[in-house]
Amino acid sequence: MKRVLIYIFLLIIIFISLFILFRIEMNNEVIQEDTVGKVAENTDLPTPDRIIYKNKEEKYVIIYDDVEDFKLIYNELYYRITGINEGKTYTEDEITKMQDEDQFIEFDYNTKSKNYVFFLDNSEIGIIKRSENGGQVILSDLEDKERLIKKLEDWTKYYKKYDFNRDKNYSLKNNLDTLPSIPNLIEKKQWVYQAIIENNEIDYQNAIKLLGAQSPEDIPAFDPNNETAIITLSKYEIKNIKQNIGNIKYEFGDYQDKYFANILIVSKIVNTKCIYYDINSTTLIPSENMNTNNDDYAVEYSIVNGKYYANYNNQQIEIIPLDKACDIADNEAKKEKYQYQPWSSEFYSRGKNNQDSVSAELISDLSAISKSAHWNPKWQVSDYRNTLMWKIRLFDENDPLTSLYIYVNAINGNIVGAGDSSD
């Protein structure tokens, strides 16, 4: 009898032990499932606008989001992320050096989101999440990289291959008194103008002639099938240009009353939809009224050393920059209440890729025209009377005759109200 009791007791212990092990394993599976694809707490790996793959022959492939291989590559990487950590940080130059030496995949975004770089050769770094001037390791290693590379090679076997040459950058020796009439030359910042030329060598050659280059033999050659040309004219000295897959950064110095001219030729793998402009001028820039509209309540404003000032009630008042007001308006326009058409509208102040010119006014009240044609009382948030406001016009990507007007308080950035118009 005693032996039977011992057996029963041992069986109970074994059963309890197996049950505990089973529950631990189940919990681990749940935890792993909850962390798959997480690149931050409660944040899944964002879907990129395009994927760049650098192969072992140091050639680059672009995979756009409208092909089936895009989904396959995204899913492969999504399910390899089973836990993230905040690891070592690297500078932008250090990441560039690693990318020059290794195979990798980079998730690229047309907006100012930060890219993700997946390293395929590095034994200590799996994923780096880029920041404005560098990046941080969020995963120390990727699983089964050899199988991943084999899949990538199969998927991209017939894709077009690109080189990445950063040396085709030329600044003209002669500065210009006036802006040449280069097509699609758009003001990006005060006194900074750019034209982006794609797939058209004739436009490029015409732009070179209009710049009046004194040494045409020094002008970099342009291959429109594999490269993009960027013509920059600025009254700020163009001190430095840095390019990587996700963006281009221009660094400007002191202001002078002539235009510096630069020609930059970049590989198609470089995202020309995301360009940064850093102005560090110690020279006082002449002030002039930038407001050219005829609204009854138009307010003069000027830009001095990169800062915006309104001349209102005999005072010079610093206001938020136009770019920031546009960002606020674009974000506000995403709200469901502005879907006033029977179709789905996409409103942008500078186009979907931030490449279009801005339609904006600085006003202090609503004129009769604004009230009747551009203002919707049901969207009013605060009092518009005697209020400095940026009136930002946003265009519907899906119907060019449909517009949304967002009124942004030019002092604190709050939304004052909104309106609509359709032709």
Sequence and secondary structure as in RCSB ss.txt:
>XXXX:A:sequence
MKRVLIYIFLLIIIFISLFILFRIEMNNEVIQEDTVGKVAENTDLPTPDRIIYKNKEEKYVIIYDDVEDFKLIYN
ELYYRITGINEGKTYTEDEITKMQDEDQFIEFDYNTKSKNYVFFLDNSEIGIIKRSENGGQVILSDLEDKERLIK
KLEDWTKYYKKYDFNRDKNYSLKNNLDTLPSIPNLIEKKQWVYQAIIENNEIDYQNAIKLLGAQSPEDIPAFDPN
NETAIITLSKYEIKNIKQNIGNIKYEFGDYQDKYFANILIVSKIVNTKCIYYDINSTTLIPSENMNTNNDDYAVE
YSIVNGKYYANYNNQQIEIIPLDKACDIADNEAKKEKYQYQPWSSEFYSRGKNNQDSVSAELISDLSAISKSAHW
NPKWQVSDYRNTLMWKIRLFDENDPLTSLYIYVNAINGNIVGAGDSSD
>XXXX:A:secstr
 HHHHHHHHHHHHHHHHHHHHHHHHHHHHHHHHHHTTEEETTEE    SEEEEE TTS EEEEETTSHHHHHHHH
HHHTT        EEEHHHHHHHHHHS EEEEE SSS   EEEESS SS SEEEE SSEEEEEES  TTHHHHHH
HHHHHTTTS  B      EEE SS BSS    TT EEEETTEEEEEEES HHHHHHHHHHHT S GGGS    TT
TEEEEEEEEEEEEEEEEE SS EEEEEEEEEEEEEEEEEEEETTS TT EEEEE   S            TTB E
EEEETTEEEEEETTEEEEE  HHHHHHHHHHHTTSGGG  SSS   EESSTTTT S   EEEESS  HHIIIII 
 GGG  S  TT  EEEEEEEETTEEEEEEEEEEETTT  EEEEEEEE 
